[in-house]
């Protein structure tokens, strides 16, 4: 993976305005958005853990919550003919985010 200098996290106003999420959840959603802007986001929990200074277990709980309540979509790609995970692809569910903002 190509390493770039970290310059910060941009939070789209649609994510910033979500009243039912904490800042860590908003930052994670924003990072998924940034990473998936031009390609798929397949960052692992270790990436988010280092970025947000939280444990990988906390990252896992937050991602599971964001998927469960509808803010994130997740797709698991398996290695061919196995049940071994090759990568997880995360994507912000923009229809859900925008709907939450419209109903706020």
C-alpha positions in Angstrom: 0.0 0.0 0.0 1.3 3.4 -0.9 2.2 5.6 2.1 1.2 9.2 2.1 1.9 12.0 4.5 -1.1 12.4 6.9 -2.6 15.8 6.5 -5.7 15.5 8.6 -9.3 14.3 8.2 -12.0 16.2 6.3 -15.5 15.7 7.7 -18.3 16.2 5.2 -21.1 18.3 6.7 -23.6 15.5 6.2 -21.5 13.4 8.6 -20.7 16.3 10.9 -24.4 17.1 11.3 -25.3 13.6 12.5 -26.7 14.1 16.0 -26.8 10.5 17.1 -23.1 9.7 16.5 -20.1 10.6 18.6 -17.0 12.2 17.2 -15.0 8.9 17.0 -17.8 7.4 14.9 -17.9 10.5 12.7 -14.2 10.4 12.2 -14.2 6.8 11.3 -17.1 7.4 8.8 -15.1 10.3 7.3 -12.0 8.2 6.9 -14.0 5.5 5.1 -15.4 8.2 2.9 -12.0 9.6 2.1 -10.4 6.2 1.4 -13.3 5.1 -0.8 -13.6 8.4 -2.7 -11.6 7.2 -5.7 -11.5 3.5 -5.0 -12.7 0.9 -2.5 -11.9 1.3 1.2 -10.3 -1.9 2.4 -8.4 -0.4 5.4 -8.2 -2.9 8.2 -9.0 -2.3 11.9 -5.3 -1.7 12.6 -5.3 1.4 10.3 -8.3 2.9 12.0 -6.9 2.0 15.4 -3.7 3.9 14.7 -5.5 6.9 13.2 -8.0 7.3 16.0 -5.7 6.2 18.9 -8.2 3.5 20.0 -7.9 -0.3 20.3 -8.6 -2.6 17.4 -11.5 -4.0 19.5 -13.0 -0.6 19.8 -12.7 -0.1 16.1 -14.4 -3.5 15.5 -17.3 -2.5 17.8 -17.7 0.9 16.1 -17.7 -0.6 12.6 -20.2 -3.2 13.6 -22.5 -0.6 15.1 -22.2 1.7 12.0 -23.1 -1.3 9.8 -26.0 -2.4 12.1 -27.6 1.0 12.2 -27.1 1.6 8.5 -24.3 4.2 8.1 -21.8 1.7 6.6 -22.0 -1.1 4.1 -19.5 -3.9 4.3 -18.6 -6.6 1.8 -16.3 -9.5 2.5 -14.1 -10.8 -0.3 -12.8 -14.4 0.3 -9.8 -16.0 -1.2 -10.8 -18.2 -4.0 -12.3 -21.6 -3.0 -11.7 -20.8 0.7 -13.4 -19.3 3.7 -10.3 -17.2 4.4 -11.0 -13.4 4.2 -9.0 -11.7 1.6 -10.3 -8.2 2.4 -13.2 -6.3 3.8 -14.6 -3.4 1.7 -16.3 -0.6 3.5 -18.5 2.1 2.0 -20.5 4.9 3.5 -24.3 4.4 2.9 -24.9 8.0 1.6 -28.6 7.4 1.1 -29.0 6.6 4.8 -26.7 9.5 5.9 -28.6 12.0 3.8 -32.0 10.7 5.0 -30.9 11.0 8.6 -29.9 14.7 7.9 -33.2 15.4 6.2 -35.2 14.0 9.1 -33.1 15.8 11.8 
